[in-house]
Amino acid sequence: MLNQTYEPLHICDVKRAVTLVLMQKASVVLTADHLYLHSVSQAFPVPSVIRIHQYIHVQHWEAVLNKTNIFRRDNYTCQYCGAHGVPLTIDHVIPKVRGGGDTWGNLVTACVDCNNRKGNHLPEEVGFKLRNQPRKPHKIHTMQRFTAAPIEEWRPYLFLD
Ligand SMILES: [Zn+2]
């Protein structure tokens, strides 16, 4: 769902999108390929991107710093070895005992092995390299991640092209 100004607002299901369009609160920007909603006598193309008619003032969105959101940001992948689908922990890049804080920039997802090997060292001291620079997620990144692979046609609207 796009704001009146075409900035992405959020992701809604098809039912809500169709309802907004039928209520003339939004227009269809893009339809999904080969997908139709059928009534008794008609077939409507399924909306994939809609734009609402009235500008919605968006409140400042802040990601909450917690374990789940760090795992999510890091795609449930160890940021040192790339392991996925293994038990995960949160690692302080700069260990707490060396002054590292509980911040988006200092907390990363690590598998149990890497966390144990790293201990109270800096990554470079044990030959580890971060796969991604940890930072605070923004709403647009969250939406980009959510839609990364499956919905190609959304890419231009999420500034991925
Ligand atoms: Zn690892």
Boltz pocket constraint, residues with backbone or C-beta under 6 A from the ligand:
constraints:
  - pocket:
      binder: B
      contacts: [[A, 78], [A, 79], [A, 80], [A, 81], [A, 82], [A, 83], [A, 110], [A, 111], [A, 112], [A, 113], [A, 114], [A, 115]]
      max_distance: 6.0
